[in-house]
Amino acid sequence: MKDIKNPVYVTEPILPNMADLEQEIKEIFETKWITNHGVKHDLLENKLQKILKVPNVSIFNNGTIALLTALKALNLPIGSEVITSPFTFPATPHSISWNGLKPVFCDIEPYTMTIDTEKIESLITNNTSAILPVHVYGFPCDVENIDKIAKSYDLNVIYDAAHCFNTEINGKGIGKFGDISMFSFHATKLYNTFEGGCLTYNDHEMKKKIYYLRNFGIKNEEEIVDIGINGKMNEIQASIGLLNLKLFKNEQMKRSNIKKIYLDNLNEIEGIRIPKMPKNATDSFQFFPIVIEDNFSLSRDQLYEELKKHNIFTRKYFYPICSDYKPYKNIESSSVSNLPVANDIKKRVLCLPYFGDLDHEIVIRICKIIMRLNNQ
């Protein structure tokens, strides 16, 4: 018999009030300006700039196109190498490869599961042009050490900040670190525009470059000044984004309360490690990962399958890792000997259901089921 009647999934999106959305759409229909940098598009960029505490924001139709554009905007030499993490979504290395660049995988450290900055320098060659670290699950990378390394070797830094909406380090918006950061606004993220994303950057001169790249390289009706792509966010997406800006802080508060319940109930279970947010960083409350150690009675995969029997649908996120994928598994940096921690962690991490409307009683039941499975 299932302890939980209805399926519980790993996440649910925040959704705007239907009446409010209808009003937004009505305004769009009245103007008939539905895309190409409309009023709502520009308003959303301005609001995000303040919320993310960054000098510049450019919004996109999705995060992958944004990341592709970030790499293109930096004019990295074709064929050069970009050091990145294998413990990430495929969009990260794919964006490198689509730009004619070569991903080089660096191992991760076991606690925040972000790129191990102590191993970056050993991977730098004369052909290295950039570092693309990933803030995993909302845990920030060691940005200070990455900055030192990048300056020492004259490398660009592009952060994949897909999981870090509204995160701050020592009171500073996380999007201010490095040359460019990419945020995802996909439906699975804390803050969404259904699909979408943005780039943040400090260099004001970059604004025009990214503007052209996002819109086919079009400068005006008669001039094409760059080889661009179509990355524009439409007015419907922007409207959803504007409405969800009013909701995400409440969602964070709800997730914070759920996190406390998980911590209270799981912290004392032998064999479960719960990664901790660094003290100098705020929590985006994007995901709730746990790490299954050897002294837990089940393996991660066994726990995953057992929870499904109880209508609890967790996620083995990230598994497999990018170095396991067919396009990358044969490159030198993908060897298991180069990535021992990532290859170990990929077998241990499990993201539990985590969203604001998740009933607290259900959270407690999930914890009790995990406890019971460990004691069988």
Steps between C-alpha positions, in 0.01 A plus 500: 500500500631843405557744787425792269190484282580749223835525320744752647752631250835663557374850419204712394514843334365818654214626285352850480137574579293426189304827520824699526643315202185562297539873566862490388406313181216743434750786507725314257211434262402866511848616398556202264866516599564135587876464454818686390592683822157619606397712796463205738831355385685820587314541828597147605866566421494813716333325793738202482798732506389634839400163646820323392713801606692513174601785264361341183236241404405357161204261501459206261242250381686225688812449705684285246477766230619749761804286583579449131489876457720564804778287357460658156507852643844448652658423160682192630738354238338217301644167612618633835429317825245590767538338842168401652331254735363161392243522781246714320215499251602415139435858387828604664747296291268510197519880496878476499502250213242690292735799507781295346678478835628196688364413845760383751351339809630583846409292804269631772543532873275264700312741727353772280551285188628805314823509297810421706708816469808315624496293180436771242859615448624152410259503204603839361699487176613753242169428325277580799283807449239487777357334810130416518418400860150396614325607822346158570159478675552861605831432678740773379839415356816628666476823302797667668742222412360474147551874457864473612568215260329677210701819556827308530448329165301775324191282459134594463249367754140415411283370784210262453277644772184317387427390860588827674219749449532782757805341668748736662856453623596737780207718398612515137277367221649176370456624144773762554777240515698403192454655156146370439249288694204309360176455695228258391129583524380154401181366660707276730681798651406696812411798279365435153367665186380150390812492280764768511829620640732797523861609492650736757832679455699795629633642173248754368660476154383138485132607494499600134702193395254264672204695362619440144588133561156438651323644194669355189771768510247761385600859569223665298285433193800505269798390710600154626810551713559157655419129460208485741236255613135535598507520878226756559247451778143568388251719685296208638808354666598843629152550646521170683841605627370834627217328688727231643737765634221575747488134609853364521587639845192336650599179323847526655347545844280192453798296381702622797235357733500170311878486520479535880264201515735291288798601714320427826400153381795389287802645680524212747453218248821305473632485147341822374707812451329832432724755325519836677487845346818707564446753780584796276234410241122525494294198397301507175301197627519347152542131588529283810773243435610225735810282469466128573809370678626142519352442847142558382320166463414559133692638207383826345346312208321258733360788706387674182308190390350434843374857530326467163302209646362751752411758231805712580681599183848626579774576248851361455628843411765492344521147369661413271756780505599683183828311464291183458312635197582357159635830356745545790586161650809447285672833568801485729352706783199265522708215643384368837851554636465873424152520659495268804277718718244575227480131413441416865248777571293417191411167667403660832300820445121502513282812474186471713162664424537871569249770413295754690162329476635167624288406802704490820337174604616346173856618571488330840368181339782503245751525784334218694502275194872566450562427867298178481683384188833555675389285794372204300 
